[in-house]
Amino acid sequence: MLIKTSCQPLFEGVLKSPMGKNEWWKNDWNHFHRQTKSSIHFPENSTGKMSSPPKSTTIPNVVKEEVIASGKWLKLEKTTYVDPVGNTRTWETTKRTTRQANAADGVGIIALLKRTLHKDCVVMVKQFRPPIGCCTLEFPAGLIDEGESAEIAALRELKEETGYKGEVVGVTPVTCLDPGLSNCTTQIVMVNINGDDLENTNPTQQLGDGEFVEVLLLPLDEFQREIDDLMKKEKIVVDSKVYIYGMGMSQAFFKPNELRVLKQ
């Protein structure tokens, strides 16, 4: 099993910069805002005032769904629906063929590896994804099998993809993934892993045929910086859920006394 781990902060130049330990991303965002706000234009009507969308006159609803094409894992449908002002429209929708009754399609697992005298690390997986055409960085994840709860599916997938055995500490409600494209749903399951447990000191993956998964351990308190460093070194696409989680961790570990004093 190949595991890459880093428990030392990267971007030493950033850490030593006058901006402070957790200010680098703020600078990038402010730069982005300055560069883009001048090119943002809002529609106006003939009087020069901001235009308003038509008022809703009905409750949007799906009228019918017609299968256009179907494969082993996915199907493409033409969805006919009524919009908020009463117009009938169509939408191309992808759906999984594997959804179980009254369940989300799958689970994503945020697993924290906790070990004595080590930083807490987030267990991540790197794998080649044909639709993207390159490797991606993701949370461990998988489909919910028949008869499984989200919790059971999460522990099974974690063991298969990473070799680690964990304990569920939280589960989200059912959430959507890409609602403009698909009806696919997921539940995020939070798992703690006792890294001092003998079973977790030398974890062994249980991958299926055609699965090639590399496990990476990223320190929780340097999570986003580790991701950005990886993106600079390799051709890799980061799952949006992962990057948003990283931004949240940057805020969680932000220290107010490191904020630069702004001139009034």
C-alpha positions as CSV (number, residue, x, y, z in Angstrom):
1,M,0.0,0.0,0.0
2,L,1.4,3.4,-1.0
3,I,0.9,6.1,1.5
4,K,2.3,9.6,1.2
5,T,2.3,11.7,4.4
6,S,3.5,15.2,5.3
7,C,3.4,16.5,8.8
8,Q,5.6,19.5,8.4
9,P,4.3,22.9,7.1
10,L,5.0,23.7,3.5
11,F,5.3,27.1,1.9
12,E,7.9,28.3,4.3
13,G,8.1,31.6,2.5
14,V,4.5,32.1,3.1
15,L,4.8,31.3,6.8
16,K,7.6,33.9,7.1
17,S,5.9,36.5,5.1
18,P,4.6,39.8,6.7
19,M,1.1,38.7,5.8
20,G,1.1,36.1,8.6
21,K,0.5,32.4,8.7
22,N,-3.1,32.3,7.4
23,E,-3.3,35.5,5.3
24,W,-2.0,34.3,1.9
25,W,-5.4,33.2,0.6
26,K,-6.9,36.5,1.5
27,N,-4.4,38.3,-0.6
28,D,-5.1,36.1,-3.6
29,W,-8.8,36.6,-3.2
30,N,-8.5,40.4,-3.0
31,H,-6.3,40.3,-6.1
32,F,-8.9,38.3,-7.9
33,H,-11.6,40.7,-6.9
34,R,-9.7,43.7,-8.0
35,Q,-9.0,42.1,-11.4
36,T,-12.5,41.0,-12.1
37,K,-14.9,43.5,-10.6
38,S,-14.4,46.0,-13.3
39,S,-15.5,43.5,-15.9
40,I,-18.7,42.6,-14.1
41,H,-21.8,44.1,-15.8
42,F,-25.4,43.9,-14.7
43,P,-28.3,44.0,-17.2
44,E,-30.3,47.2,-17.4
45,N,-33.6,47.9,-19.0
46,S,-34.3,50.8,-21.4
47,T,-34.7,53.3,-18.5
48,G,-31.2,52.5,-17.2
49,K,-32.5,50.8,-14.1
50,M,-31.7,47.3,-13.0
51,S,-34.0,44.7,-14.7
52,S,-36.0,42.3,-12.5
53,P,-36.9,38.7,-13.3
54,P,-40.5,37.9,-14.1
55,K,-42.6,37.3,-11.1
56,S,-43.4,33.6,-10.2
57,T,-46.9,32.6,-11.0
58,T,-46.7,28.9,-10.4
59,I,-44.7,26.2,-8.5
60,P,-42.0,24.7,-10.7
61,N,-42.5,20.9,-11.2
62,V,-41.4,18.0,-13.3
63,V,-44.0,16.8,-15.8
64,K,-42.3,13.7,-17.2
65,E,-38.9,12.0,-17.6
66,E,-37.9,10.1,-20.8
67,V,-34.9,7.8,-21.0
68,I,-32.7,8.8,-24.0
69,A,-29.8,6.4,-23.3
70,S,-28.9,3.9,-20.6
71,G,-25.7,2.1,-19.6
72,K,-24.6,-0.1,-16.7
73,W,-24.0,2.8,-14.3
74,L,-25.7,5.8,-15.8
75,K,-28.6,6.9,-17.8
76,L,-29.5,10.1,-19.7
77,E,-33.0,11.4,-19.6
78,K,-35.0,14.2,-21.1
79,T,-36.8,16.0,-18.3
80,T,-39.9,18.0,-19.1
81,Y,-40.8,20.6,-16.5
82,V,-42.8,23.7,-15.8
83,D,-40.8,26.8,-14.8
84,P,-41.9,29.5,-12.2
85,V,-43.8,31.5,-14.8
86,G,-45.7,28.6,-16.3
87,N,-43.6,27.8,-19.3
88,T,-42.9,24.2,-20.3
89,R,-39.3,23.5,-20.8
90,T,-36.9,20.5,-21.2
91,W,-33.6,19.6,-19.5
92,E,-31.0,16.9,-20.1
93,T,-30.4,15.0,-16.9
94,T,-28.0,12.2,-16.0
95,K,-28.9,9.7,-13.3
96,R,-27.3,6.7,-11.6
97,T,-28.8,3.3,-12.3
98,T,-27.6,2.1,-8.9
99,R,-29.6,4.2,-6.5
100,Q,-31.2,2.2,-3.6
101,A,-34.7,3.0,-2.3
102,N,-34.9,5.8,0.3
103,A,-31.1,6.4,0.3
104,A,-28.5,8.7,-1.1
105,D,-26.5,7.5,-4.1
106,G,-23.3,7.3,-2.1
107,V,-21.1,8.6,0.7
108,G,-18.1,10.8,1.1
109,I,-15.8,10.2,4.1
110,I,-13.9,12.9,6.0
111,A,-11.6,10.7,8.0
112,L,-9.2,12.1,10.6
113,L,-6.2,9.9,11.5
114,K,-5.3,10.6,15.2
115,R,-1.9,9.3,16.5
116,T,0.1,9.9,19.6
117,L,2.8,12.6,19.1
118,H,1.6,13.3,15.5
119,K,-0.6,16.0,14.0
120,D,-4.1,15.0,13.1
121,C,-4.2,14.1,9.4
122,V,-7.0,14.0,6.9
123,V,-7.0,10.7,4.9
124,M,-7.2,11.5,1.2
125,V,-7.2,9.4,-2.0
126,K,-5.6,10.1,-5.3
127,Q,-6.7,8.2,-8.4
128,F,-7.0,8.6,-12.2
129,R,-10.5,9.6,-13.3
130,P,-11.2,9.0,-17.0
131,P,-13.9,11.7,-17.4
132,I,-11.4,14.3,-16.2
133,G,-8.4,12.7,-18.0
134,C,-6.0,13.0,-15.1
135,C,-5.7,12.2,-11.4
136,T,-7.9,13.8,-8.8
137,L,-7.6,14.4,-5.1
138,E,-10.7,13.4,-3.2
139,F,-12.1,12.2,0.1
140,P,-12.6,8.5,0.2
141,A,-16.1,7.7,-1.3
142,G,-18.3,5.1,-2.8
143,L,-21.8,4.0,-3.6
144,I,-24.3,2.8,-0.9
145,D,-25.0,-0.9,-1.5
146,E,-28.5,-2.5,-1.0
147,G,-29.4,-2.7,2.7
148,E,-26.6,-0.4,3.8
149,S,-26.9,2.7,5.9
150,A,-24.6,5.7,5.1
151,E,-22.6,4.8,8.2
152,I,-22.0,1.2,7.2
153,A,-21.2,2.1,3.6
154,A,-18.7,4.7,4.8
155,L,-16.8,2.3,7.0
156,R,-16.7,-0.3,4.3
157,E,-15.5,2.1,1.6
158,L,-12.9,3.6,4.0
159,K,-11.5,0.1,4.7
160,E,-11.5,-0.9,1.0
161,E,-9.9,2.3,-0.3
162,T,-7.5,3.1,2.5
163,G,-7.1,0.1,4.7
164,Y,-8.1,2.1,7.8
165,K,-10.7,1.0,10.3
166,G,-12.6,3.9,11.9
167,E,-15.5,5.1,14.0
168,V,-18.3,7.2,12.8
169,V,-18.7,10.5,14.7
170,G,-21.2,12.3,12.4
171,V,-23.3,12.1,9.3
172,T,-24.8,14.9,7.2
173,P,-28.3,15.0,5.7
174,V,-28.7,13.9,2.1
175,T,-27.1,16.6,-0.1
176,C,-26.9,17.1,-3.9
177,L,-23.6,17.1,-5.8
178,D,-24.2,18.7,-9.2
179,P,-27.9,19.6,-9.5
180,G,-27.5,21.3,-12.9
181,L,-26.4,18.0,-14.4
182,S,-27.7,15.2,-12.3
183,N,-30.0,14.1,-9.4
184,C,-27.0,12.4,-7.7
185,T,-27.0,12.7,-4.0
186,T,-24.5,12.0,-1.2
187,Q,-24.1,12.0,2.6
188,I,-20.8,13.1,4.1
189,V,-19.7,10.8,7.0
190,M,-17.2,12.0,9.6
191,V,-14.9,9.3,10.9
192,N,-12.2,9.2,13.5
193,I,-9.3,6.7,13.1
194,N,-7.3,5.6,16.1
195,G,-3.8,5.5,14.5
196,D,-2.4,3.8,17.6
197,D,-4.6,0.8,17.1
198,L,-2.5,-2.1,15.8
199,E,-4.9,-2.6,12.9
200,N,-4.2,0.9,11.7
201,T,-0.5,1.0,12.1
202,N,0.0,-0.9,8.8
203,P,-3.3,-0.6,6.9
204,T,-3.9,-2.8,3.9
205,Q,-6.2,-1.7,1.1
206,Q,-8.9,-4.1,-0.2
207,L,-9.3,-2.7,-3.7
208,G,-11.4,-4.3,-6.4
209,D,-10.5,-5.2,-9.9
210,G,-9.6,-2.0,-11.9
211,E,-9.2,0.2,-8.8
212,F,-5.9,2.0,-8.3
213,V,-6.0,4.3,-5.3
214,E,-3.1,6.1,-3.7
215,V,-3.6,7.2,-0.1
216,L,-2.3,10.6,1.1
217,L,-2.2,11.9,4.7
218,L,-2.5,15.7,4.9
219,P,-2.1,17.6,8.2
220,L,-5.4,19.1,9.2
221,D,-3.9,22.5,10.3
222,E,-2.0,22.9,7.0
223,F,-4.6,21.2,4.8
224,Q,-5.2,23.9,2.1
225,R,-1.5,24.7,1.8
226,E,-0.7,21.1,1.2
227,I,-3.3,20.9,-1.5
228,D,-2.1,24.0,-3.2
229,D,1.5,22.7,-3.1
230,L,0.4,19.4,-4.6
231,M,-1.4,21.2,-7.4
232,K,1.8,23.1,-8.2
233,K,3.9,20.0,-8.3
234,E,1.5,17.7,-10.2
235,K,-1.2,17.7,-12.9
236,I,-4.1,17.0,-10.5
237,V,-7.7,18.3,-10.2
238,V,-9.0,18.7,-6.6
239,D,-12.6,17.8,-5.8
240,S,-14.5,21.0,-5.0
241,K,-15.7,19.5,-1.7
242,V,-12.1,19.0,-0.7
243,Y,-11.1,22.5,-1.5
244,I,-14.0,24.1,0.2
245,Y,-13.2,22.0,3.3
246,G,-9.6,23.3,3.1
247,M,-10.9,26.9,3.0
248,G,-13.0,26.2,6.0
249,M,-10.0,24.7,7.9
250,S,-8.0,27.8,7.0
251,Q,-10.6,29.9,8.7
252,A,-10.8,27.6,11.7
253,F,-7.1,27.8,12.4
254,F,-6.9,31.6,11.6
255,K,-5.4,33.6,14.5
256,P,-6.9,37.1,14.9
257,N,-3.6,38.5,16.2
258,E,-2.0,37.7,12.9
259,L,-4.3,40.0,10.9
260,R,-2.5,43.0,9.5
261,V,-3.8,46.4,10.7
262,L,-5.6,48.1,7.9
263,K,-5.2,51.8,7.4
264,Q,-8.3,53.8,8.1
